């Protein structure tokens, strides 16, 4: 769980100031997109981590993990589609917020791998 907490803290440290700064230069939809993209990224990571932890070592775990991940990704896709379709958020901001979390996951994973944990 150390990686998860590290990614969440660093994501918030980047996303919140980025969203605040975007309000000064652009419409509010961009900053809302950045915030929601970051939130979706964090929730997606947390859901994946919980599903792996919950089913680690149980029988038929891969099937359950795949099923739950498909449902989680469908819900994520539906939420993103609705937000973009009804023009509630800026798509670029949504992608930016989601990408920040994704990049931090990669960085934290590489650091953990280098330490041998």
Secondary structure, DSSP 8 states (H G I E B T S, - for coil): -HHHHHHHHHHHHHHHHHHHHHHHHS-HHHHHHHHHHHHHHHHHHHHHHHHHHHHTT-TTHHHHHHHHHHHHHHHHHHHHHHHHHTTSS-HHHHHHHHHHHHHHHHHHHHHHHHHT-
